[in-house]
């Protein structure tokens, strides 16, 4: 595919997209039901990231690939480190606001992906149908109420592998898989302990740091395994079977939207908001939509000014 990290270099447009994509992906991965890969796709750096990951993981890195991944990773990591504890505590209380923004951001990526597809073929529509059905099935599956459970190092490795695989596929949520596995509070709590250990004056001792490492190390090894294996497959499909793969990604993007309906609670299930909350949700969704559309249109704006 054109526009990969090693083909086009790191211009200012890609720099802005990579930073924005990393920030949004970091936030998305903290919220169950929302995919970090969806955010990378929405702002227009998903194919470049997949190519860069595949090159680095197969020990064939180049400067644009390393730079792109460094920007995305550092942006996402900074957001996760700063916000993990707060998101863990607030995700249910302010669910409607966060999910409204992410619905808009997800929908804002569809015009960009449609431009990448160009003229859709039968293979494109077939891929879109499969992607939509698969993501809708996952997104609408009931989320268990219990979000904390014990787990061995192998369990944490498996959860890290599955969660990062979900992150690489737009529409599938790594945070959701953490909830399903019962490791959501445990992993985010470990991240929050690392942040507290870094900041002065928080009183975190070596025992807490060791406990956090016991959670995060096997989880990170699982993520690394997913990174090496799945990125090469996605890159191959994008390069050799672009029409069905882009259709599949379009289906994943569209199918993710019903699963992040903002107005849901364990007691009431899916419900409609009152007028004031509905207006607020619509305004936030519009903000998310316009943000990702604006980021995805940076190339066009730059070309018109040139």
C-alpha positions as CSV (number, residue, x, y, z in Angstrom):
1,X,0.0,0.0,0.0
2,X,1.1,3.6,-0.5
3,X,1.7,5.9,2.3
4,X,3.4,3.4,4.6
5,X,6.0,4.6,7.1
6,X,9.0,3.6,5.1
7,X,7.6,4.9,1.8
8,X,6.5,8.4,2.8
9,X,8.8,9.4,5.6
10,X,7.7,11.5,8.6
11,X,6.3,14.8,7.4
12,X,4.5,17.3,9.6
13,X,1.1,15.8,8.8
14,X,2.1,12.3,9.8
15,X,3.7,13.8,13.0
16,X,0.4,15.4,14.0
17,X,-1.6,12.3,13.1
18,X,0.7,10.1,15.0
19,X,0.6,12.2,18.2
20,X,-3.2,12.6,18.1
21,X,-3.6,8.9,17.3
22,X,-1.4,7.9,20.3
23,X,-3.3,10.2,22.7
24,X,-6.7,8.9,21.5
25,X,-5.5,5.3,21.4
26,X,-4.1,5.6,25.0
27,X,-7.4,7.0,26.2
28,X,-9.4,4.4,24.3
29,X,-7.5,1.5,25.7
30,X,-8.4,2.6,29.2
31,X,-12.1,2.5,28.5
32,X,-13.7,-0.9,28.1
33,X,-15.5,-1.3,24.8
34,X,-13.4,1.2,22.8
35,X,-10.5,0.1,20.6
36,X,-7.2,1.9,20.3
37,X,-6.9,0.6,16.8
38,X,-10.1,2.3,15.9
39,X,-8.6,5.7,16.9
40,X,-5.4,5.1,14.9
41,X,-7.6,4.2,11.9
42,X,-9.8,7.2,12.4
43,X,-7.0,9.7,12.3
44,X,-5.3,8.1,9.3
45,X,-2.1,6.4,10.6
46,X,-3.3,2.8,11.0
47,X,-1.7,1.3,7.8
48,X,1.5,3.2,8.6
49,X,1.6,1.9,12.2
50,X,1.0,-1.7,11.1
51,X,3.8,-1.5,8.5
52,X,6.1,0.1,11.1
53,X,5.4,-2.5,13.7
54,X,5.9,-5.3,11.2
55,X,9.3,-3.9,10.1
56,X,10.5,-3.3,13.7
57,X,9.3,-6.7,15.0
58,X,11.0,-8.5,12.1
59,X,14.3,-6.7,12.9
60,X,14.1,-4.6,9.7
61,X,13.6,-1.1,11.2
62,X,14.2,2.2,9.4
63,X,14.1,5.7,10.8
64,X,10.5,6.6,9.7
65,X,9.2,3.4,11.2
66,X,11.0,3.8,14.5
67,X,10.0,7.5,14.7
68,X,6.4,6.8,14.0
69,X,6.2,4.1,16.6
70,X,8.1,6.1,19.2
71,X,5.6,9.0,18.8
72,X,2.5,6.8,19.0
73,X,3.9,4.8,21.9
74,X,5.1,7.7,23.9
75,X,1.9,9.6,23.4
76,X,-0.3,6.7,24.3
77,X,2.0,5.7,27.2
78,X,2.0,9.2,28.7
79,X,-1.8,9.3,28.6
80,X,-2.1,5.8,30.1
81,X,0.4,6.6,32.9
82,X,-1.2,9.9,33.7
83,X,-4.9,8.8,33.5
84,X,-5.0,5.1,34.4
85,X,-6.0,5.7,38.1
86,X,-8.5,8.4,37.3
87,X,-10.1,6.4,34.4
88,X,-10.3,3.3,36.6
89,X,-12.3,5.3,39.2
90,X,-14.5,7.4,36.8
91,X,-15.2,5.2,33.8
92,X,-18.6,4.2,35.1
93,X,-19.6,7.5,36.7
94,X,-19.0,9.5,33.5
95,X,-19.5,6.7,31.0
96,X,-22.0,8.6,28.8
97,X,-19.6,11.6,28.2
98,X,-16.5,9.5,27.4
99,X,-18.4,7.1,25.1
100,X,-20.2,10.0,23.3
101,X,-16.8,11.5,22.4
102,X,-15.5,8.1,21.2
103,X,-18.6,7.4,19.1
104,X,-18.1,10.7,17.3
105,X,-14.3,10.0,16.9
106,X,-15.1,6.5,15.5
107,X,-17.6,7.8,13.0
108,X,-15.2,10.5,11.9
109,X,-12.8,7.9,10.6
110,X,-15.3,6.4,8.1
111,X,-14.8,9.1,5.4
112,X,-11.1,8.6,5.5
113,X,-11.3,4.9,5.1
114,X,-13.9,5.3,2.3
115,X,-11.4,7.5,0.5
116,X,-8.7,4.8,0.9
117,X,-11.1,2.2,-0.6
118,X,-11.9,4.3,-3.6
119,X,-14.3,2.3,-5.8
120,X,-15.6,-0.6,-3.7
121,X,-15.8,-4.0,-5.2
122,X,-17.7,-7.1,-4.3
123,X,-14.7,-8.2,-2.3
124,X,-14.8,-4.9,-0.4
125,X,-18.5,-5.4,0.5
126,X,-17.9,-9.0,1.5
127,X,-15.1,-8.0,3.8
128,X,-17.2,-5.2,5.3
129,X,-20.0,-7.6,6.0
130,X,-17.7,-10.0,7.8
131,X,-16.0,-7.2,9.8
132,X,-19.3,-5.6,10.8
133,X,-20.9,-8.8,11.9
134,X,-17.8,-9.9,13.9
135,X,-17.4,-6.6,15.7
136,X,-21.1,-6.2,16.4
137,X,-21.2,-9.6,18.0
138,X,-18.3,-8.8,20.2
139,X,-19.4,-5.2,21.0
140,X,-22.9,-6.3,22.0
141,X,-21.9,-9.2,24.1
142,X,-22.8,-8.7,27.8
143,X,-20.0,-7.2,30.0
144,X,-19.7,-9.1,33.3
145,X,-20.3,-7.1,36.4
146,X,-17.2,-8.5,38.2
147,X,-14.1,-6.7,36.9
148,X,-11.5,-8.0,39.3
149,X,-10.1,-11.5,39.7
150,X,-6.9,-13.2,40.6
151,X,-4.7,-14.6,37.9
152,X,-1.4,-16.4,37.4
153,X,1.5,-15.1,35.3
154,X,0.2,-17.3,32.4
155,X,-3.2,-15.8,32.7
156,X,-1.7,-12.3,32.6
157,X,0.4,-13.3,29.6
158,X,-2.7,-14.6,27.8
159,X,-4.7,-11.5,28.6
160,X,-1.9,-9.3,27.4
161,X,-1.7,-11.2,24.1
162,X,-5.4,-11.1,23.6
163,X,-5.8,-7.5,24.6
164,X,-3.0,-6.2,22.3
165,X,-4.3,-8.3,19.4
166,X,-7.6,-6.6,20.0
167,X,-5.9,-3.2,20.0
168,X,-4.3,-4.0,16.6
169,X,-7.8,-4.7,15.1
170,X,-10.0,-1.7,15.0
171,X,-13.4,-2.3,16.6
172,X,-12.1,-4.8,19.2
173,X,-11.4,-3.4,22.6
174,X,-8.4,-4.4,24.7
175,X,-10.0,-2.8,27.7
176,X,-13.2,-4.9,27.2
177,X,-11.1,-8.1,27.2
178,X,-9.5,-6.9,30.5
179,X,-12.9,-6.6,31.9
180,X,-14.1,-10.0,30.6
181,X,-10.9,-11.7,32.0
182,X,-11.4,-10.0,35.4
183,X,-8.0,-8.2,35.1
184,X,-9.2,-4.7,34.4
185,X,-8.8,-3.3,38.0
186,X,-5.7,-5.3,38.6
187,X,-3.8,-4.1,35.5
188,X,-4.8,-0.5,35.8
189,X,-4.1,-0.5,39.5
190,X,-0.5,-1.8,38.7
191,X,-0.1,1.0,36.1
192,X,-1.2,3.5,38.7
193,X,1.3,2.1,41.3
194,X,4.1,2.6,38.7
195,X,3.0,6.2,38.3
196,X,2.9,6.7,42.0
197,X,6.4,5.2,42.4
198,X,7.8,7.7,39.8
199,X,6.2,10.7,41.3
200,X,7.9,12.0,44.5
201,X,6.2,12.0,47.9
202,X,3.6,9.3,47.2
203,X,5.0,6.8,49.7
204,X,5.1,3.8,47.4
205,X,7.6,1.2,48.6
206,X,9.5,-1.6,47.0
207,X,6.9,-4.2,47.9
208,X,4.2,-2.3,45.9
209,X,6.6,-1.8,43.0
210,X,7.4,-5.6,43.0
211,X,3.7,-6.4,43.1
212,X,3.0,-4.1,40.2
213,X,5.9,-5.6,38.2
214,X,4.5,-9.1,38.8
215,X,1.4,-8.0,37.0
216,X,2.8,-5.9,34.3
217,X,5.8,-8.0,33.2
218,X,3.9,-11.1,32.0
219,X,1.1,-8.8,30.6
220,X,3.8,-6.9,28.6
221,X,5.4,-10.1,27.3
222,X,1.9,-11.2,26.0
223,X,1.5,-7.9,24.3
224,X,4.9,-8.3,22.6
225,X,4.0,-11.7,21.3
226,X,0.8,-10.3,19.7
227,X,2.8,-7.4,18.3
228,X,5.2,-9.7,16.5
229,X,2.8,-12.2,15.2
230,X,-0.3,-10.3,14.2
231,X,1.2,-7.1,12.7
232,X,3.0,-9.1,10.0
233,X,-0.3,-10.8,9.0
234,X,-2.3,-7.5,8.9
235,X,0.5,-5.9,6.8
236,X,0.5,-8.8,4.4
237,X,-3.3,-8.6,3.9
238,X,-3.2,-4.9,3.4
239,X,-0.5,-5.2,0.8
240,X,-1.7,-8.3,-1.1
241,X,-5.5,-8.2,-0.5
242,X,-6.3,-4.6,-0.1
243,X,-9.9,-4.6,-1.3
244,X,-11.3,-7.2,1.2
245,X,-9.0,-6.1,4.0
246,X,-10.0,-2.4,3.7
247,X,-13.7,-3.5,3.6
248,X,-13.1,-5.6,6.7
249,X,-11.6,-2.6,8.5
250,X,-14.6,-0.5,7.4
251,X,-16.9,-3.1,8.8
252,X,-15.0,-3.2,12.1
253,X,-15.2,0.6,12.4
254,X,-19.0,0.7,11.7
255,X,-19.7,-2.3,13.9
256,X,-18.0,-0.8,16.9
257,X,-20.5,2.1,17.2
258,X,-23.5,0.2,18.6
259,X,-21.3,-1.4,21.2
260,X,-20.2,1.9,22.7
261,X,-23.8,3.3,23.1
262,X,-23.2,5.9,25.9
263,X,-26.4,5.2,27.9
264,X,-26.1,1.8,29.5
265,X,-25.9,0.7,33.1
266,X,-26.0,-2.7,34.8
267,X,-29.3,-1.8,36.6
268,X,-31.1,-0.3,33.6
269,X,-29.4,-1.9,30.6
270,X,-29.6,0.2,27.4
271,X,-31.8,3.3,27.8
272,X,-32.5,6.7,26.3
273,X,-31.2,9.8,27.9
274,X,-33.2,12.8,29.0
275,X,-33.2,15.9,26.8
276,X,-30.3,17.7,28.5
277,X,-28.1,14.6,28.7
278,X,-28.9,13.7,25.1
279,X,-28.0,17.2,23.9
280,X,-24.7,17.0,25.8
281,X,-24.0,13.6,24.3
282,X,-24.7,14.9,20.8
283,X,-22.4,17.9,21.3
284,X,-19.6,15.7,22.6
285,X,-20.1,13.2,19.7
286,X,-19.9,16.1,17.2
287,X,-16.6,17.3,18.9
288,X,-15.2,13.8,18.5
289,X,-16.4,13.5,14.9
290,X,-15.0,16.9,13.9
291,X,-11.7,16.2,15.6
292,X,-10.9,13.0,13.7
293,X,-12.3,14.4,10.4
294,X,-10.0,17.4,10.8
295,X,-7.0,15.3,11.5
296,X,-7.7,12.9,8.6
297,X,-8.1,15.9,6.2
298,X,-4.8,17.5,7.0
299,X,-3.3,16.2,3.7
300,X,-6.1,17.8,1.7
301,X,-5.9,21.1,3.6
302,X,-2.1,21.2,3.0
303,X,-2.4,20.4,-0.7
304,X,-5.0,23.2,-1.2
305,X,-2.7,25.7,0.5
306,X,0.3,24.6,-1.6
